[in-house]
Amino acid sequence: MISAGRGLVIIGLFIVLGIALLFVVDDGSTGSTAKASSTTTTQGSGPPSTTAAPITTASAARPPAQVKIKVYNAGKAQGSASKMTDQLRTAGYTNALGAADLKPPQTGTTVSCKPGFDGAEAAALATAVGSGAKVAPFPNPAPAGSADANCIVILGT
C-alpha cells in the first residue's frame, strides 16, 4: 500500500513538472495563446487514473466577409475610397459600408479596428489594402459613419 501512495505522489510531481515546463518552454512566438490544462488524479477501488482538461488556443481571424469595413479618403485623389472599397470587395470584404471623405488630410494609409477585431482581422485587412498600410488604434472620436463598422481604412497622402 505504501508503494501505491509513492506512485501517486511521483505521478503528481511529473504532472506538475510537465505543466511548469509548458509555461517555461512556450515563448509564444507562434502568435497563439494557450490556457494551461488542469489535471485531476482520482483514486478508487482500481488503479489510479489521471484526466487532463483540453488545451484551448486562440482562434484564427474571421473570414473577410464577416468583417464590416468602411473606407475613408483623407488625402488621396477623388474617388480613391470608392476604388479601394471595390478592391476590398473583390478580396472578400463583401460587408463594406461604403466610402466617404475625411478631414483633415492624413499622411499614410491606416487600418483601425474596434476591440475584438484589432488583432488578426486588422493585420489581414492591412495586407489586403496593401501600399504599406499600417495598423493603428481605432480613433477616438470615431469618424462619422463608422458606428456600424468593425474596421476602417483611412487612405492618406
ZADO-1210 file (C-alpha; in nm, 4 decimals, padded with zeros to 6 digits):
<atoms>
<atom x="00.0000" y="00.0000" z="00.0000" code="MET" pos="1"/>
<atom x="00.2919" y="00.2340" z="00.0698" code="ILE" pos="2"/>
<atom x="00.4298" y="00.1830" z="-00.2833" code="SER" pos="3"/>
<atom x="00.0901" y="00.2786" z="-00.4371" code="ALA" pos="4"/>
<atom x="00.0965" y="00.6041" z="-00.2389" code="GLY" pos="5"/>
<atom x="00.4502" y="00.6782" z="-00.3549" code="ARG" pos="6"/>
<atom x="00.3449" y="00.6048" z="-00.7117" code="GLY" pos="7"/>
<atom x="00.0624" y="00.8582" z="-00.6879" code="LEU" pos="8"/>
<atom x="00.2985" y="01.1197" z="-00.5466" code="VAL" pos="9"/>
<atom x="00.5501" y="01.0580" z="-00.8258" code="ILE" pos="10"/>
<atom x="00.2779" y="01.0791" z="-01.0939" code="ILE" pos="11"/>
<atom x="00.1509" y="01.4026" z="-00.9399" code="GLY" pos="12"/>
<atom x="00.5018" y="01.5506" z="-00.9386" code="LEU" pos="13"/>
<atom x="00.5533" y="01.4621" z="-01.3052" code="PHE" pos="14"/>
<atom x="00.2222" y="01.6238" z="-01.3977" code="ILE" pos="15"/>
<atom x="00.3129" y="01.9456" z="-01.2134" code="VAL" pos="16"/>
<atom x="00.6603" y="01.9394" z="-01.3703" code="LEU" pos="17"/>
<atom x="00.5083" y="01.8900" z="-01.7175" code="GLY" pos="18"/>
<atom x="00.2727" y="02.1852" z="-01.6762" code="ILE" pos="19"/>
<atom x="00.5574" y="02.4037" z="-01.5471" code="ALA" pos="20"/>
<atom x="00.7727" y="02.3078" z="-01.8458" code="LEU" pos="21"/>
<atom x="00.4928" y="02.4020" z="-02.0844" code="LEU" pos="22"/>
<atom x="00.4912" y="02.7530" z="-01.9415" code="PHE" pos="23"/>
<atom x="00.8712" y="02.7849" z="-01.9469" code="VAL" pos="24"/>
<atom x="00.9297" y="02.6372" z="-02.2938" code="VAL" pos="25"/>
<atom x="00.6411" y="02.8131" z="-02.4749" code="ASP" pos="26"/>
<atom x="00.7773" y="03.1519" z="-02.5842" code="ASP" pos="27"/>
<atom x="00.4540" y="03.2499" z="-02.7627" code="GLY" pos="28"/>
<atom x="00.6318" y="03.3124" z="-03.0935" code="SER" pos="29"/>
<atom x="00.3592" y="03.1399" z="-03.2972" code="THR" pos="30"/>
<atom x="00.1032" y="03.4048" z="-03.2115" code="GLY" pos="31"/>
<atom x="-00.1340" y="03.1583" z="-03.0457" code="SER" pos="32"/>
<atom x="-00.2129" y="03.1583" z="-02.6821" code="THR" pos="33"/>
<atom x="-00.2937" y="02.8565" z="-02.4722" code="ALA" pos="34"/>
<atom x="-00.4605" y="02.8039" z="-02.1419" code="LYS" pos="35"/>
<atom x="-00.2903" y="02.5587" z="-01.9093" code="ALA" pos="36"/>
<atom x="-00.4755" y="02.2370" z="-01.8638" code="SER" pos="37"/>
<atom x="-00.5934" y="02.1276" z="-01.5251" code="SER" pos="38"/>
<atom x="-00.5179" y="01.7727" z="-01.4225" code="THR" pos="39"/>
<atom x="-00.7133" y="01.5594" z="-01.1795" code="THR" pos="40"/>
<atom x="-00.5917" y="01.2345" z="-01.0299" code="THR" pos="41"/>
<atom x="-00.8510" y="01.0074" z="-00.8715" code="THR" pos="42"/>
<atom x="-00.8069" y="00.7009" z="-00.6580" code="GLN" pos="43"/>
<atom x="-01.0818" y="00.4487" z="-00.6180" code="GLY" pos="44"/>
<atom x="-01.1067" y="00.0737" z="-00.5876" code="SER" pos="45"/>
<atom x="-00.8972" y="00.0186" z="-00.9010" code="GLY" pos="46"/>
<atom x="-00.5676" y="00.1665" z="-01.0200" code="PRO" pos="47"/>
<atom x="-00.5351" y="00.5472" z="-01.0077" code="PRO" pos="48"/>
<atom x="-00.6453" y="00.7336" z="-01.3203" code="SER" pos="49"/>
<atom x="-00.5446" y="01.0750" z="-01.4492" code="THR" pos="50"/>
<atom x="-00.7593" y="01.3001" z="-01.6661" code="THR" pos="51"/>
<atom x="-00.6443" y="01.6259" z="-01.8243" code="ALA" pos="52"/>
<atom x="-00.8673" y="01.9103" z="-01.9393" code="ALA" pos="53"/>
<atom x="-00.8179" y="02.0072" z="-02.3049" code="PRO" pos="54"/>
<atom x="-00.5828" y="02.2878" z="-02.4005" code="ILE" pos="55"/>
<atom x="-00.7519" y="02.5692" z="-02.5924" code="THR" pos="56"/>
<atom x="-00.5798" y="02.8031" z="-02.8364" code="THR" pos="57"/>
<atom x="-00.6664" y="03.1470" z="-02.9758" code="ALA" pos="58"/>
<atom x="-00.8929" y="03.1476" z="-03.2762" code="SER" pos="59"/>
<atom x="-00.7861" y="03.2490" z="-03.6245" code="ALA" pos="60"/>
<atom x="-00.9006" y="03.5649" z="-03.7989" code="ALA" pos="61"/>
<atom x="-01.2635" y="03.5873" z="-03.9015" code="ARG" pos="62"/>
<atom x="-01.3279" y="03.5447" z="-04.2742" code="PRO" pos="63"/>
<atom x="-01.3223" y="03.8808" z="-04.4585" code="PRO" pos="64"/>
<atom x="-01.6976" y="03.8593" z="-04.5304" code="ALA" pos="65"/>
<atom x="-01.7643" y="03.8714" z="-04.1536" code="GLN" pos="66"/>
<atom x="-01.5745" y="04.1982" z="-04.1042" code="VAL" pos="67"/>
<atom x="-01.7752" y="04.5184" z="-04.1608" code="LYS" pos="68"/>
<atom x="-01.5482" y="04.7809" z="-04.3137" code="ILE" pos="69"/>
<atom x="-01.5716" y="05.1472" z="-04.4145" code="LYS" pos="70"/>
<atom x="-01.3120" y="05.3238" z="-04.6300" code="VAL" pos="71"/>
<atom x="-01.2301" y="05.6942" z="-04.5908" code="TYR" pos="72"/>
<atom x="-01.0356" y="05.9214" z="-04.8240" code="ASN" pos="73"/>
<atom x="-00.8133" y="06.1550" z="-04.6208" code="ALA" pos="74"/>
<atom x="-00.5915" y="06.2998" z="-04.8906" code="GLY" pos="75"/>
<atom x="-00.5845" y="06.0710" z="-05.1931" code="LYS" pos="76"/>
<atom x="-00.7322" y="06.1603" z="-05.5334" code="ALA" pos="77"/>
<atom x="-01.1097" y="06.1978" z="-05.5666" code="GLN" pos="78"/>
<atom x="-01.2750" y="05.8532" z="-05.5887" code="GLY" pos="79"/>
<atom x="-00.9873" y="05.6666" z="-05.4181" code="SER" pos="80"/>
<atom x="-01.2036" y="05.5465" z="-05.1297" code="ALA" pos="81"/>
<atom x="-01.4633" y="05.4030" z="-05.3705" code="SER" pos="82"/>
<atom x="-01.1917" y="05.2286" z="-05.5724" code="LYS" pos="83"/>
<atom x="-01.0406" y="05.0795" z="-05.2537" code="MET" pos="84"/>
<atom x="-01.3869" y="04.9651" z="-05.1396" code="THR" pos="85"/>
<atom x="-01.4302" y="04.7830" z="-05.4717" code="ASP" pos="86"/>
<atom x="-01.0808" y="04.6308" z="-05.4417" code="GLN" pos="87"/>
<atom x="-01.1585" y="04.5046" z="-05.0907" code="LEU" pos="88"/>
<atom x="-01.4930" y="04.3597" z="-05.2020" code="ARG" pos="89"/>
<atom x="-01.3014" y="04.1644" z="-05.4666" code="THR" pos="90"/>
<atom x="-01.0688" y="04.0416" z="-05.1881" code="ALA" pos="91"/>
<atom x="-01.3692" y="03.9030" z="-04.9957" code="GLY" pos="92"/>
<atom x="-01.4635" y="04.2028" z="-04.7787" code="TYR" pos="93"/>
<atom x="-01.8193" y="04.1941" z="-04.9075" code="THR" pos="94"/>
<atom x="-01.9599" y="04.3612" z="-04.5948" code="ASN" pos="95"/>
<atom x="-01.8369" y="04.7082" z="-04.6954" code="ALA" pos="96"/>
<atom x="-02.0390" y="05.0026" z="-04.5656" code="LEU" pos="97"/>
<atom x="-01.9335" y="05.2375" z="-04.8440" code="GLY" pos="98"/>
<atom x="-01.6791" y="05.5138" z="-04.8826" code="ALA" pos="99"/>
<atom x="-01.6530" y="05.8714" z="-04.7521" code="ALA" pos="100"/>
<atom x="-01.4188" y="06.1677" z="-04.7336" code="ASP" pos="101"/>
<atom x="-01.2441" y="06.2503" z="-04.4062" code="LEU" pos="102"/>
<atom x="-01.0908" y="06.5782" z="-04.2960" code="LYS" pos="103"/>
<atom x="-00.8221" y="06.6794" z="-04.2080" code="PRO" pos="104"/>
<atom x="-00.5816" y="06.5109" z="-04.4520" code="PRO" pos="105"/>
<atom x="-00.3683" y="06.2287" z="-04.3131" code="GLN" pos="106"/>
<atom x="-00.0191" y="06.1133" z="-04.4056" code="THR" pos="107"/>
<atom x="-00.0063" y="05.7425" z="-04.4843" code="GLY" pos="108"/>
<atom x="-00.2747" y="05.4759" z="-04.5041" code="THR" pos="109"/>
<atom x="-00.4008" y="05.3153" z="-04.1834" code="THR" pos="110"/>
<atom x="-00.6297" y="05.0311" z="-04.0847" code="VAL" pos="111"/>
<atom x="-00.8051" y="05.0667" z="-03.7485" code="SER" pos="112"/>
<atom x="-01.0323" y="04.8078" z="-03.5907" code="CYS" pos="113"/>
<atom x="-01.2519" y="04.8087" z="-03.2832" code="LYS" pos="114"/>
<atom x="-01.1642" y="04.5793" z="-02.9893" code="PRO" pos="115"/>
<atom x="-01.2179" y="04.2162" z="-03.0810" code="GLY" pos="116"/>
<atom x="-01.1168" y="04.2879" z="-03.4410" code="PHE" pos="117"/>
<atom x="-00.7860" y="04.4664" z="-03.3671" code="ASP" pos="118"/>
<atom x="-00.5655" y="04.1572" z="-03.3937" code="GLY" pos="119"/>
<atom x="-00.5662" y="03.9098" z="-03.6792" code="ALA" pos="120"/>
<atom x="-00.8514" y="04.0849" z="-03.8631" code="GLU" pos="121"/>
<atom x="-00.6672" y="04.4197" z="-03.8654" code="ALA" pos="122"/>
<atom x="-00.3475" y="04.2579" z="-03.9932" code="ALA" pos="123"/>
<atom x="-00.5346" y="04.0697" z="-04.2670" code="ALA" pos="124"/>
<atom x="-00.7183" y="04.3848" z="-04.3754" code="LEU" pos="125"/>
<atom x="-00.3933" y="04.5860" z="-04.3834" code="ALA" pos="126"/>
<atom x="-00.2426" y="04.3182" z="-04.6075" code="THR" pos="127"/>
<atom x="-00.5456" y="04.3346" z="-04.8390" code="ALA" pos="128"/>
<atom x="-00.5215" y="04.7152" z="-04.8547" code="VAL" pos="129"/>
<atom x="-00.1502" y="04.6942" z="-04.9413" code="GLY" pos="130"/>
<atom x="00.0526" y="05.0077" z="-05.0216" code="SER" pos="131"/>
<atom x="00.2273" y="04.9979" z="-04.6850" code="GLY" pos="132"/>
<atom x="-00.0945" y="05.0241" z="-04.4807" code="ALA" pos="133"/>
<atom x="-00.0226" y="05.0273" z="-04.1091" code="LYS" pos="134"/>
<atom x="-00.2456" y="04.9061" z="-03.8277" code="VAL" pos="135"/>
<atom x="-00.3369" y="05.1860" z="-03.5852" code="ALA" pos="136"/>
<atom x="-00.5701" y="05.2103" z="-03.2831" code="PRO" pos="137"/>
<atom x="-00.9329" y="05.2910" z="-03.3603" code="PHE" pos="138"/>
<atom x="-00.9704" y="05.6716" z="-03.3488" code="PRO" pos="139"/>
<atom x="-01.1487" y="05.8449" z="-03.0640" code="ASN" pos="140"/>
<atom x="-01.3696" y="06.0180" z="-03.1525" code="PRO" pos="141"/>
<atom x="-01.4671" y="05.7764" z="-03.4267" code="ALA" pos="142"/>
<atom x="-01.5171" y="05.9177" z="-03.7772" code="PRO" pos="143"/>
<atom x="-01.8743" y="05.9952" z="-03.8803" code="ALA" pos="144"/>
<atom x="-02.0442" y="05.6952" z="-04.0345" code="GLY" pos="145"/>
<atom x="-01.8196" y="05.4359" z="-03.8683" code="SER" pos="146"/>
<atom x="-02.0566" y="05.3294" z="-03.5882" code="ALA" pos="147"/>
<atom x="-02.1552" y="05.0038" z="-03.7622" code="ASP" pos="148"/>
<atom x="-01.8064" y="04.9245" z="-03.8921" code="ALA" pos="149"/>
<atom x="-01.5734" y="04.6755" z="-03.7213" code="ASN" pos="150"/>
<atom x="-01.2731" y="04.8215" z="-03.9067" code="CYS" pos="151"/>
<atom x="-01.1999" y="05.1364" z="-04.1025" code="ILE" pos="152"/>
<atom x="-00.9419" y="05.2126" z="-04.3689" code="VAL" pos="153"/>
<atom x="-00.8123" y="05.5696" z="-04.3933" code="ILE" pos="154"/>
<atom x="-00.6356" y="05.6475" z="-04.7209" code="LEU" pos="155"/>
<atom x="-00.3847" y="05.9250" z="-04.6634" code="GLY" pos="156"/>
<atom x="-00.1363" y="06.1009" z="-04.8864" code="THR" pos="157"/>
</atoms>
